[in-house]
Amino acid sequence: MAEFVFIDAPHELPFIYQTPMCGLNANCASSSLPPSPPPPLENCKKKFAWFVAPNFDGSSGVDWKVADGPFDPLQYQQQTDGYDISLSHLKNVFSQEGPFDGILGFSQGAAMAALVSAQQEKLKGEMDFKL
């Protein structure tokens, strides 16, 4: 029988939403779109990350913030900070809830799992696992 332990990443992210963008040929000044209110908080779950952008200030808050600019599909390439805090978080989980036979991650969690696996020899005694 297998038991899975699901670990949230340590960096809590703020709620950010995009306002409607004017079309390429639309005149924003005469747009008939009303201002977009943020989504209701009761429909939202907290979001966490293993890696964050270098300008991340660590604040999460409970209110929505309007995004600084349009969505950038390549923004993940800038999310390179936070590894040390994430690794420390995992070490604490391993010491409190381990030992574990393996690790598995999705998205940023997969990147974190790969980094931890690549450093398995260096982390011996702190984060031991078989797979």
N, C-alpha and C positions, 0 to 999 in steps of 0.2 A: 504494500500500500504506500502511496506517495502523499506527502503533505506539502502543500505549496505555501510559501510566505510571500505576500505581496508587499512591496516596499515603495512608499511614495518618495519621490526625489525631495531633497531638502530645500530647494529654492521655490518659495511660493510666489506665483506670478500675479501681477495686478490684472484686473478686468479691463480690457481695452476693446473699444469698438470703433468701427469705421463709419464716418458720416457718408451720405450719398455723394458720389463724385459726379460732377458735370460731364456730360458726354463730350467727345472731341469737337463736335460742331455746335454744341449748345452754348448759349450765353448765360453764364452763371448769375449775373446780376438780375436777369429777368426770369430766372428759374421758378417754376411753380411748385417745386418740391418743398414741403414744409421741413423745418429743422428736424433732424432725426433724434428722438430721445433714446437713451440707452435701454437695453433690454432689461426686463424685471429681474432683480437679483434672486428672487425665490426660484427661478428656473435655472440657476447657474451653480455649477460645482466648482470648488477651488481647483486651480491648475498648478501643477508643479513642474519643475525642470531640473535636469542634472547639470546642464550647462546654460549659461546666460550670456547676454551681450556685455561687452566691457563697460558700457554706460549704465548697466542695471544698478539701481540704487538700493535694491533690497526691500523697497516698500511694496506692500501688497494692498493694504487697505480694504475697505468694504464697498467703496463707491467706484463707479465706472469712470474711466478716463477716455477722452477722445484720442485716437492715435495721432502721433506727431506728423505722419505723412501717409501716403498710400501704402497698401500692402506690398511688400517686397518678397516674391517667392524664393529668393536666395538669401533671406535674412539669416537662415540657420548657419550660413558660412561665417557669420560674425559672432555666433554664440560659442565662444571658446573659453570663457571664464567660469569659475565655480567648481573646477575639478577638485581642488584640495578640500573644499567644504564637502563635496559629494563623497569623496573617498573617506573622509573622516566619519561621515554619516554611516556609510556602509560598514566601516570597521566597528562602530558602535553596535550596529544591528547584528553583525557576525558574533561579537562577544556576548551579547545579551540573548540572542535567539538561536545561535549556531549549535553544533556544527551543521553544515549543509553539504549535500552531495554535489550540487551544481548550481549554476546561475543561468538565468535566461532573461532577456530584456527585449523590449520593443521600442523602436524609434530611438530617442536619445538614450533610453535604457539599454538598447542593444549596443550603442556606441560605448556606454559606460561598462557594460559587461565585457566587451572586447578589450578595452583598456585594462581592466582588472585582470582578465585572463592573460594578457600579454605580460603583465607584471607579477604573475603568480609566484615565481621564485623569489622575487623581492619582498612580496607580502606574506611569505611563509610564516606561520605562527600567528599572524594577525587576521588573515582571511583565507583559511584553508577550505578547499573543496576539491572534489574528485574530477568533475567534468567542467 
